């Protein structure tokens, strides 16, 4: 037994075609008649984040935290560049680590300019207790001397997995909020 299918009534099909053509014409007019082109990645210098542990835990976890922070920063640089929003430029501050706790903002911005960056990302992670950590990240446009993004996030747990989830979330949000060219 064959089922019969109803075709779209000719008037409805014509109406849909008109709407689609009008939408395409409007989109073309908004782009000046040009096809949209992919945005050029913005050169971004990523300063090593600082880490502060005020949890008061008895066990010394400094080595674990430094390892997690190093992995966090490597992943953040990779993930910010991965989707094409940013082009990560290496930062040479003369001193390692290159962080806001070691250098003044002027020194960091000068190093970023020398590296060819337009934006600088810096921040830190703070462990407040055995369960709660928070991170802050700011992006500064060094050409305009203005903060273009300021993110605060908290994450639960002090494990490799918790740090990976926090990094992935931060990278996604920073890429989505990329400033205009």
Contact map, one row per residue, 1 for C-alpha under 8 A:
1110000000000000000000000000000000000000000000000000000000000000000000000000000000000000000000000000000000000000000000000000000000000000000000000000000000000000000000000000000000000
1111000000000000000000000000000000000000000000000000000000000000000000000000000000000000000000000000000000000000000000000000000000000000000000000000000000000000000000000000000000000
1111100000000000000000000000000000000000000000000000000000000000000000000000000000000000000000000000000000000000000000000000000000000000000000000000000000000000000000000000000000000
0111110000000000000000000000000000000000000000000000000000000000000000000000000000000000000000000000000000000000000000000000000000000000000000000000000000000000000000000000000000000
0011111000000000000000000000000000000000000000000000000000000000000000000000000000000000000000000000000000000000000000000000000000000000000000000000000000000000000000000000000000000
0001111100000000000000000000000000000000000000000000000000000000000000000000000000000000000000000000000000000000000000000000000000000000000000000000000000000000000000000000000000000
0000111110000000000000000000000000000000000000000000000000000000000000000000000000000000000000000000000000000000000000000000000000000000000000000000000000000000000000000000000000000
0000011111011000000000000000000000000000000000000000000000000000000000000000000000000000000000000000000000000000000000000000000000000000000000000000000000000000000000000000000000000
0000001111111000000000000000000000000000000000000000000000000000000000000000000000000000000000000000000000000000000000000000000000000000000000000000000000000000000000000000000000000
0000000111111100000000000000000000000000000000000000000000000000000000000000000000000000000000000000000000000000000000000000000000000000000000000000000000000000000000000000000000000
0000000011111110000000000000000000000000000000000000000000000000000000000000000000000000000000000000000000000000000000000000000000000000000000000000000000000000000000000000000000000
0000000111111111000000000000000000000000000000000000000000000000000000000000000000000000000000000000000000000000000000000000000000000000000000000000000000000000000000000000000000000
0000000111111111100000000000000000000000000000000000000000000000000000000000000000000000000000000000000000000000000000000000000000000000000000000000000000000000000000000000000000000
0000000001111111110000000000000000000000000000000000000000000000000000000000000000000000000000000000000000000000000000000000000000000000000000000000000000000000000000000000000000000
0000000000111111111000000000000000000000000000000000000000000000000000000000000000000000000000000000000000000000000000000000000000000000000000000000000000000000000000000000000000000
0000000000011111111100000000000000000000000000000000000000000000000000000000000000000000000000000000000000000000000000000000000000000000000000000000000000000000000000000000000000000
0000000000001111111110000000000000000000000000000000000000000000000000000000000000000000000000000000000000000000000000000000000000000000000000000000000000000000000000000000000000000
0000000000000111111111000000000000000000000000000000000000000000000000000000000000000000000000000000000000000000000000000000000000000000000000000000000000000000000000000000000000000
0000000000000011111111100000000000000000000000000000000000000000000000000000000000000000000000000000000000000000000000000000000000000000000000000000000000000000000000000000000000000
0000000000000001111111110000000000000000000000000000000000000000000000000000000000000000000000000000000000000000000000000000000000000000000000000000000000000000000000000000000000000
0000000000000000111111111000000000000000000000000000000000000000000000000000000000000000000000000000000000000000000000000000000000000000000000000000000000000000000000000000000000000
0000000000000000011111111100000000000000000000000000000000000000000000000000000000000000000000000000000000000000000000000000000000000000000000000000000000000000000000000000000000000
0000000000000000001111111110000000000000000000000000000000000000000000000000000000000000000000000000000000000000000000000000000000000000000000000000000000000000000000000000000000000
0000000000000000000111111111000000000000000000000000000000000000000000000000000000000000000000000000000000000000000000000000000000000000000000000000000000000000000000000000000000000
0000000000000000000011111111100000000000000000000000000000000000000000000000000000000000000000000000000000000000000000000000000000000000000000000000000000000000000000000000000000000
0000000000000000000001111111110000000000000000000000000000000000000000000000000000000000000000000000000000000000000000000000000000000000000000000000000000000000000000000000000000000
0000000000000000000000111111111000000000000000000000000000000000000000000000000000000000000000000000000000000000000000000000000000000000000000000000000000000000000000000000000000000
0000000000000000000000011111111111100000000000000000000000000000000000000000000000000000000000000000000000000000000000000000000000000000000000000000000000000000000000000000000000000
0000000000000000000000001111111110000000000000000000000000000000000000000000000000000000000000000000000000000000000000000000000000000000000000000000000000000000000000000000000000000
0000000000000000000000000111111110000000000000000000000000000000000000000000000000000000000000000000000000000000000000000000000000000000000000000000000000000000000000000000000000000
0000000000000000000000000011111111110000000000000000000000000000000000000000000000000000000000000000000000000000000000000000000000000000000000000000000000000000000000000000000000000
0000000000000000000000000001111111000000000000000000000000000000000000000000000000000000000000000000000000000000000000000000000000000000000000000000000000000000000000000000000000000
0000000000000000000000000001111111100000000000000000000000000000000000000000000000000000000000000000000000000000000000000000000000000000000000000000000000000000000000000000000000000
0000000000000000000000000001001111110000000000000000000000000000000000000000000000000000000000000000000000000000000000000000000000000000000000000000000000000000000000000000000000000
0000000000000000000000000001001011111000000000000000000000000000000000000000000000000000000000000000000000000000000000000000000000000000000000000000000000000000000000000000000000000
0000000000000000000000000000001001111100000000000000000000000000000000000000000000000000000000000000000000000000000000000000000000000000000000000000000000000000000000000000000000000
0000000000000000000000000000000000111110000000000000000000000000000000000000000000000000000000000000000000000000000000000000000000000000000000000000000000000000000000000000000000000
0000000000000000000000000000000000011111000000000000000000000000000000000000000000000000000000000000000000000000000000000000000000000000000000000000000000000000000000000000000000000
0000000000000000000000000000000000001111100000000000000000000000000000000000000000001000000000000000000000000000000000000000000000000000000000000000000000000000000000000000000000001
0000000000000000000000000000000000000111110000000000000000000000000000000000000000011000000000000000000000000000000000000000000000000000000000000000000000000000000000000000000000001
0000000000000000000000000000000000000011111000000000000000000000000000000000000000011110000000000000000000000000000000000000000000000000000000000000000000000000000000000000000000000
0000000000000000000000000000000000000001111100000000000000000000000000000000000000001110000000000000000000000000000011100000000000000000000000000000000000000000000000000000000000001
0000000000000000000000000000000000000000111110000000000000000000000000000000000000000111100000000000000000000000000111100000000000000000000000000000000000000000000000000000000000000
0000000000000000000000000000000000000000011111000000000000000000000000000000000000000111100000000000000000000000000011111000000000000000000000000000000000000000000000000000000000000
0000000000000000000000000000000000000000001111100000000000000000000000000000000000000001111000000000000000000001001011111000000000000000000000000000000000000000000000000000000000000
0000000000000000000000000000000000000000000111110000000000000000000000000000100000000001111000000000000000000000000000011100000000000000000000000000000000000000000000000000000000000
0000000000000000000000000000000000000000000011111000000000000000000000000000000000000000001000000111000000000000000000011110000000000000000000000000000000000000000000000000000000000
0000000000000000000000000000000000000000000001111100000000000000000000001000000000000000000000001110000000000000000000000110000000000000000000000000000000000000000000000000000000000
0000000000000000000000000000000000000000000000111110000000000000000010001000000000000000000000000011000000000000000000000111100000000000000000000000000000000000000000000000000000000
0000000000000000000000000000000000000000000000011111000000000000000000000000000000000000000000000011100000000000000000000011100000000000000000000000000000000000000000000000000000000
0000000000000000000000000000000000000000000000001111100000000000110010000000000000000000000000000000000000000000000000000001111000000000000000000000000000000000000000000000000000000
0000000000000000000000000000000000000000000000000111110000000000000000000000000000000000000000000000000000000000000000000001111000000000000000000000000000000000000000000000000000000
0000000000000000000000000000000000000000000000000011111100000000000000000000000000000000000000000000000000000000000000000000011100000000000000000000000000000000000000000000000000000
0000000000000000000000000000000000000000000000000001111100000000000000000000000000000000000000000000000000000000000000000000011110000000000000000000000000000000000000000000000000000
0000000000000000000000000000000000000000000000000000111110000000000000000000000000000000000000000000000000000000000000000000001111000000000000000000000000000000000000000000000000000
0000000000000000000000000000000000000000000000000000111111000000000000000000000000000000000000000000000000000000000000000000000010000000000000000000000000000000000000000000000000000
0000000000000000000000000000000000000000000000000000001111110000000000000000000000000000000000000000000000000000000000000000000011000000000000000000000000000000000000000000000000000
0000000000000000000000000000000000000000000000000000000111110000000000000000000000000000000000000000000000000000000000000000000000000000000000000000000000000000000000000000000000000
0000000000000000000000000000000000000000000000000000000011111000000000000000000000000000000000000000000000000000000000000000000000000000000000000000000000000000000000000000000000000
0000000000000000000000000000000000000000000000000000000011111100000000000000000000000000000000000000000000000000000000000000000000000000000000000000000000000000000000000000000000000
0000000000000000000000000000000000000000000000000000000000111111100000000000000000000000000000000000000000000000000000000000000000000000000000000000000000000000000000000000000000000
0000000000000000000000000000000000000000000000000000000000011111110000000000000000000000000000000000000000000000000000000000000000000000000000000000000000000000000000000000000000000
0000000000000000000000000000000000000000000000000000000000001111111000000000000000000000000000000000000000000000000000000000000000000000000000000000000000000000000000000000000000000
0000000000000000000000000000000000000000000000000000000000001111111100000000000000000000000000000000000000000000000000000000000000000000000000000000000000000000000000000000000000000
0000000000000000000000000000000000000000000000000010000000001111111110000000000000000000000000000000000000000000000000000000000000000000000000000000000000000000000000000000000000000
0000000000000000000000000000000000000000000000000010000000000111111111000000000000000000000000000000000000000000000000000000000000000000000000000000000000000000000000000000000000000
0000000000000000000000000000000000000000000000000000000000000011111111100000000000000000000000000000000000000000000000000000000000000000000000000000000000000000000000000000000000000
0000000000000000000000000000000000000000000000000000000000000001111111110000000000000000000000000000000000000000000000000000000000000000000000000000000000000001001000000000000000000
0000000000000000000000000000000000000000000000001010000000000000111111111000000000000000000000000000000000000000000000000000000000000000000000000000000000000000000000000000000000000
0000000000000000000000000000000000000000000000000000000000000000011111111100000000000000000000000000000000000000000000000000000000000000000000000000000000000000000000000000000000000
0000000000000000000000000000000000000000000000000000000000000000001111111110000000000000000000000000000000000000000000000000000000000000000000000000000000000000000000000000000000000
0000000000000000000000000000000000000000000000000000000000000000000111111111000000000000000000000000000000000000000000000000000000000000000000000000000000000000001100100000000000000
0000000000000000000000000000000000000000000000011000000000000000000011111111100000000000000000000000000000000000000000000000000000000000000000000000000000000000000000000000000000000
0000000000000000000000000000000000000000000000000000000000000000000001111111110000000000000000000000000000000000000000000000000000000000000000000000000000000000000000000000000000000
0000000000000000000000000000000000000000000000000000000000000000000000111111111000000000000000000000000000000000000000000000000000000000000000000000000000000000000000100000000000000
0000000000000000000000000000000000000000000000000000000000000000000000011111111100000000000000000000000000000000000000000000000000000000000000000000000000000000000000110110000000000
0000000000000000000000000000000000000000000001000000000000000000000000001111111110000001000000000000000000000000000000000000000000000000000000000000000000000000000000000000000000000
0000000000000000000000000000000000000000000000000000000000000000000000000111111111000000000000000000000000000000000000000000000000000000000000000000000000000000000000000000000000000
0000000000000000000000000000000000000000000000000000000000000000000000000011111111100000000000000000000000000000000000000000000000000000000000000000000000000000000000010011000000000
0000000000000000000000000000000000000000000000000000000000000000000000000001111111111111000000000000000000000000000000000000000000000000000000000000000000000000000000000011011000000
0000000000000000000000000000000000000000000000000000000000000000000000000000111111111111000000000000000000000000000000000000000000000000000000000000000000000000000000000000000000000
0000000000000000000000000000000000000000000000000000000000000000000000000000011111111000000000000000000000000000000000000000000000000000000000000000000000000000000000000000000000000
0000000000000000000000000000000000000000000000000000000000000000000000000000001111111100000000000000000000000000000000000000000000000000000000000000000000000000000000000000001000000
0000000000000000000000000000000000000001100000000000000000000000000000000000000111111110000000000000000000000000000000000000000000000000000000000000000000000000000000000000000000000
0000000000000000000000000000000000000011110000000000000000000000000000000000000111111110000000000000000000000000000000000000000000000000000000000000000000000000000000000000001001000
0000000000000000000000000000000000000000111100000000000000000000000000000000000110111111000000000000000000000000000000000000000000000000000000000000000000000000000000000000001000000
0000000000000000000000000000000000000000111100000000000000000000000000000000000110011111100000000000000000000000000000000000000000000000000000000000000000000000000000000000000000000
0000000000000000000000000000000000000000001111000000000000000000000000000000100110000111110000000000000000000000000000000000000000000000000000000000000000000000000000000000000000000
0000000000000000000000000000000000000000001111000000000000000000000000000000000000000011111000000000000000000000001110000000000000000000000000000000000000000000000000000000000000000
0000000000000000000000000000000000000000000011000000000000000000000000000000000000000001111100000000000000000000001000000000000000000000000000000000000000000000000000000000000000000
0000000000000000000000000000000000000000000011100000000000000000000000000000000000000000111110000100000000000011001000000000000000000000000000000000000000000000000000000000000000000
0000000000000000000000000000000000000000000000000000000000000000000000000000000000000000011111100100000000000010001000000000000000000000000000000000000000000000000000000000000000000
0000000000000000000000000000000000000000000000000000000000000000000000000000000000000000001111110100000000110010000000000000000000000000000000000000000000000000000000000000000000000
0000000000000000000000000000000000000000000000000000000000000000000000000000000000000000000111110100000000000000000000000000000000000000000000000000000000000000000000000000000000000
0000000000000000000000000000000000000000000000000000000000000000000000000000000000000000000111111100000000000000000000000000000000000000000000000000000000000000000000000000000000000
0000000000000000000000000000000000000000000000000000000000000000000000000000000000000000000011111110000000000000000000000000000000000000000000000000000000000000000000000000000000000
0000000000000000000000000000000000000000000000010000000000000000000000000000000000000000000000111110010000000000000000000000000000000000000000000000000000000000000000000000000000000
0000000000000000000000000000000000000000000000110000000000000000000000000000000000000000001111111111011000010000000000000000000000000000000000000000000000000000000000000000000000000
0000000000000000000000000000000000000000000000111100000000000000000000000000000000000000000000011111111000010000000000000100000000000000000000000000000000000000000000000000000000000
0000000000000000000000000000000000000000000000101100000000000000000000000000000000000000000000000111111110010000000000000110000000000000000000000000000000000000000000000000000000000
0000000000000000000000000000000000000000000000000100000000000000000000000000000000000000000000000011111100000000000000000000000000000000000000000000000000000000000000000000000000000
0000000000000000000000000000000000000000000000000000000000000000000000000000000000000000000000001111111100000000000000000000000000000000000000000000000000000000000000000000000000000
0000000000000000000000000000000000000000000000000000000000000000000000000000000000000000000000000111111110110000000000000000000000000000000000000000000000000000000000000000000000000
0000000000000000000000000000000000000000000000000000000000000000000000000000000000000000000000000001111111110000000000000000000000000000000000000000000000000000000000000000000000000
0000000000000000000000000000000000000000000000000000000000000000000000000000000000000000000000000001001111111000000000000000000000000000000000000000000000000000000000000000000000000
0000000000000000000000000000000000000000000000000000000000000000000000000000000000000000000000000000000111111100000000000000000000000000000000000000000000000000000000000000000000000
0000000000000000000000000000000000000000000000000000000000000000000000000000000000000000000010000000001111111110000000000000000000000000000000000000000000000000000000000000000000000
0000000000000000000000000000000000000000000000000000000000000000000000000000000000000000000010000111001111111111000000000000000000000000000000000000000000000000000000000000000000000
0000000000000000000000000000000000000000000000000000000000000000000000000000000000000000000000000000000011111111100000010000000000000000000001000000000000000000000000000000000000000
0000000000000000000000000000000000000000000000000000000000000000000000000000000000000000000000000000000001111111110000000000000000000000000000000000000000000000000000000000000000000
0000000000000000000000000000000000000000000000000000000000000000000000000000000000000000001110000000000000111111111000000000000000000000000000000000000000000000000000000000000000000
0000000000000000000000000000000000000000000010000000000000000000000000000000000000000000001000000000000000011111111111110000000000000000000000000000000000000000000000000000000000000
0000000000000000000000000000000000000000000000000000000000000000000000000000000000000000000000000000000000001111111111000000000000000000000001000000000000000000000000000000000000000
0000000000000000000000000000000000000000000000000000000000000000000000000000000000000000000000000000000000000111111110000000000000000000000000000000000000000000000000000000000000000
0000000000000000000000000000000000000000000010000000000000000000000000000000000000000000111100000000000000000011111110000000000000000000000000000000000000000000000000000000000000000
0000000000000000000000000000000000000000001000000000000000000000000000000000000000000000100000000000000000000001111111000000000000000000000000000000000000000000000000000000000000000
0000000000000000000000000000000000000000011110000000000000000000000000000000000000000000100000000000000000000001111111110000000000000000000000000000000000000000000000000000000000000
0000000000000000000000000000000000000000011110000000000000000000000000000000000000000000000000000000000000000001100111110000000000000000000011100000000000000000000000000000000000000
0000000000000000000000000000000000000000011110000000000000000000000000000000000000000000000000000000000000000001000011111000000000000000001111100000000000000000000000000000000000000
0000000000000000000000000000000000000000000111100000000000000000000000000000000000000000000000000000000000001001000011111100000000000000001111000000000000000000000000000000000000000
0000000000000000000000000000000000000000000111100000000000000000000000000000000000000000000000000000000000000000000000111110000000000000111100000000000000000000000000000000000000000
0000000000000000000000000000000000000000000001111000000000000000000000000000000000000000000000000011000000000000000000011111000000000000111000000000000000000000000000000000000000000
0000000000000000000000000000000000000000000000111100000000000000000000000000000000000000000000000001000000000000000000001111100000000011110000000000000000000000000000000000000000000
0000000000000000000000000000000000000000000000001111000000000000000000000000000000000000000000000000000000000000000000000111110000000011100000000000000000000000000000000000000000000
0000000000000000000000000000000000000000000000001111000000000000000000000000000000000000000000000000000000000000000000000011111000001111000000000000000000000000000000000000000000000
0000000000000000000000000000000000000000000000000011110000000000000000000000000000000000000000000000000000000000000000000001111100001110000000000000000000000000000000000000000000000
0000000000000000000000000000000000000000000000000011111000000000000000000000000000000000000000000000000000000000000000000000111111011100000000000000000000000000000000000000000000000
0000000000000000000000000000000000000000000000000000111000000000000000000000000000000000000000000000000000000000000000000000011111111100000000000000000000000000000000000000000000000
0000000000000000000000000000000000000000000000000000011110000000000000000000000000000000000000000000000000000000000000000000001111111000000000000000000000000000000000000000000000000
0000000000000000000000000000000000000000000000000000001010000000000000000000000000000000000000000000000000000000000000000000001111110000000000000000000000001100000000000000000000000
0000000000000000000000000000000000000000000000000000000000000000000000000000000000000000000000000000000000000000000000000000000111111000000000000000000000011100000000000000000000000
0000000000000000000000000000000000000000000000000000000000000000000000000000000000000000000000000000000000000000000000000000001111111100000000000000000001111100000000000000000000000
0000000000000000000000000000000000000000000000000000000000000000000000000000000000000000000000000000000000000000000000000000111110111110000000000000000001111100000000000000000000000
0000000000000000000000000000000000000000000000000000000000000000000000000000000000000000000000000000000000000000000000000000111100011111000000000000000111100000000000000000000000000
0000000000000000000000000000000000000000000000000000000000000000000000000000000000000000000000000000000000000000000000000011110000001111100000000000000111000000000000000000000000000
0000000000000000000000000000000000000000000000000000000000000000000000000000000000000000000000000000000000000000000000000011100000000111110000000000011110000000000000000000000000000
0000000000000000000000000000000000000000000000000000000000000000000000000000000000000000000000000000000000000000000000001111000000000011111000000000111100000000000000000000000000000
0000000000000000000000000000000000000000000000000000000000000000000000000000000000000000000000000000000000000000000000001110000000000001111100000011111000000000000000000000000000000
0000000000000000000000000000000000000000000000000000000000000000000000000000000000000000000000000000000000000000000000111100000000000000111110000011110000000000000000000000000000000
0000000000000000000000000000000000000000000000000000000000000000000000000000000000000000000000000000000000000000000000111000000000000000011111001111100000000000000000000000000000000
0000000000000000000000000000000000000000000000000000000000000000000000000000000000000000000000000000000000000000000001110000000000000000001111111111000000000000000000000000000000000
0000000000000000000000000000000000000000000000000000000000000000000000000000000000000000000000000000000000001000100001110000000000000000000111111100000000000000000000000000000000000
0000000000000000000000000000000000000000000000000000000000000000000000000000000000000000000000000000000000000000000001100000000000000000000011111000000000000000000000000000000000000
0000000000000000000000000000000000000000000000000000000000000000000000000000000000000000000000000000000000000000000000000000000000000000000011111100000000000000000000000000000000000
0000000000000000000000000000000000000000000000000000000000000000000000000000000000000000000000000000000000000000000000000000000000000000000111111110000000000000000000000000000000000
0000000000000000000000000000000000000000000000000000000000000000000000000000000000000000000000000000000000000000000000000000000000000000000111011111000000000000000000000000000000000
0000000000000000000000000000000000000000000000000000000000000000000000000000000000000000000000000000000000000000000000000000000000000000011110001111110000000000000000000000000000000
0000000000000000000000000000000000000000000000000000000000000000000000000000000000000000000000000000000000000000000000000000000000000000011110000111110000000000000000000000000000100
0000000000000000000000000000000000000000000000000000000000000000000000000000000000000000000000000000000000000000000000000000000000000000111100000011111000000000000000000000010010000
0000000000000000000000000000000000000000000000000000000000000000000000000000000000000000000000000000000000000000000000000000000000000001111000000011111100000000000000000000000000000
0000000000000000000000000000000000000000000000000000000000000000000000000000000000000000000000000000000000000000000000000000000000000001110000000000111110000000000000000100000000000
0000000000000000000000000000000000000000000000000000000000000000000000000000000000000000000000000000000000000000000000000000000000000111100000000000011111000000000000000000000000000
0000000000000000000000000000000000000000000000000000000000000000000000000000000000000000000000000000000000000000000000000000000000000111000000000000001111100000000001000100000000000
0000000000000000000000000000000000000000000000000000000000000000000000000000000000000000000000000000000000000000000000000000000000011110000000000000000111110000000000000000000000000
0000000000000000000000000000000000000000000000000000000000000000000000000000000000000000000000000000000000000000000000000000000000011100000000000000000011111000011001000000000000000
0000000000000000000000000000000000000000000000000000000000000000000000000000000000000000000000000000000000000000000000000000000000111000000000000000000001111100010000000000000000000
0000000000000000000000000000000000000000000000000000000000000000000000000000000000000000000000000000000000000000000000000000000001111000000000000000000000111110010000000000000000000
0000000000000000000000000000000000000000000000000000000000000000000000000000000000000000000000000000000000000000000000000000000001111000000000000000000000011111011000000000000000000
0000000000000000000000000000000000000000000000000000000000000000000000000000000000000000000000000000000000000000000000000000000000000000000000000000000000001111111000000000000000000
0000000000000000000000000000000000000000000000000000000000000000000100000000000000000000000000000000000000000000000000000000000000000000000000000000000000000111111100000000000000000
0000000000000000000000000000000000000000000000000000000000000000000000000000000000000000000000000000000000000000000000000000000000000000000000000000000000000011111110000000000000000
0000000000000000000000000000000000000000000000000000000000000000000000000000000000000000000000000000000000000000000000000000000000000000000000000000000000111111111111000000000000000
0000000000000000000000000000000000000000000000000000000000000000000100010000000000000000000000000000000000000000000000000000000000000000000000000000000000100111111111100000000000000
0000000000000000000000000000000000000000000000000000000000000000000000010000000000000000000000000000000000000000000000000000000000000000000000000000000000000001111111110000000000000
0000000000000000000000000000000000000000000000000000000000000000000000000000000000000000000000000000000000000000000000000000000000000000000000000000000000000000111111111000000000000
0000000000000000000000000000000000000000000000000000000000000000000000000000000000000000000000000000000000000000000000000000000000000000000000000000000010100000011111111100000000000
0000000000000000000000000000000000000000000000000000000000000000000000010011000000000000000000000000000000000000000000000000000000000000000000000000000000000000001111111110000000000
0000000000000000000000000000000000000000000000000000000000000000000000000001001000000000000000000000000000000000000000000000000000000000000000000000000000000000000111111111000000000
0000000000000000000000000000000000000000000000000000000000000000000000000000000000000000000000000000000000000000000000000000000000000000000000000000000000000000000011111111100000000
0000000000000000000000000000000000000000000000000000000000000000000000000001000000000000000000000000000000000000000000000000000000000000000000000000001010000000000001111111110000000
0000000000000000000000000000000000000000000000000000000000000000000000000001001100000000000000000000000000000000000000000000000000000000000000000000000000000000000000111111111000000
0000000000000000000000000000000000000000000000000000000000000000000000000000001100000000000000000000000000000000000000000000000000000000000000000000000000000000000000011111111100000
0000000000000000000000000000000000000000000000000000000000000000000000000000000000000000000000000000000000000000000000000000000000000000000000000000000000000000000000001111111110000
0000000000000000000000000000000000000000000000000000000000000000000000000000000100000000000000000000000000000000000000000000000000000000000000000000100000000000000000000111111111000
0000000000000000000000000000000000000000000000000000000000000000000000000000000100101100000000000000000000000000000000000000000000000000000000000000000000000000000000000011111111000
0000000000000000000000000000000000000000000000000000000000000000000000000000000000000000000000000000000000000000000000000000000000000000000000000000000000000000000000000001111111000
0000000000000000000000000000000000000000000000000000000000000000000000000000000000000000000000000000000000000000000000000000000000000000000000000000100000000000000000000000111111100
0000000000000000000000000000000000000000000000000000000000000000000000000000000000001000000000000000000000000000000000000000000000000000000000000000000000000000000000000000011111110
0000000000000000000000000000000000000000000000000000000000000000000000000000000000000000000000000000000000000000000000000000000000000000000000000001000000000000000000000000000011111
0000000000000000000000000000000000000000000000000000000000000000000000000000000000000000000000000000000000000000000000000000000000000000000000000000000000000000000000000000000001111
0000000000000000000000000000000000000011010000000000000000000000000000000000000000000000000000000000000000000000000000000000000000000000000000000000000000000000000000000000000000111
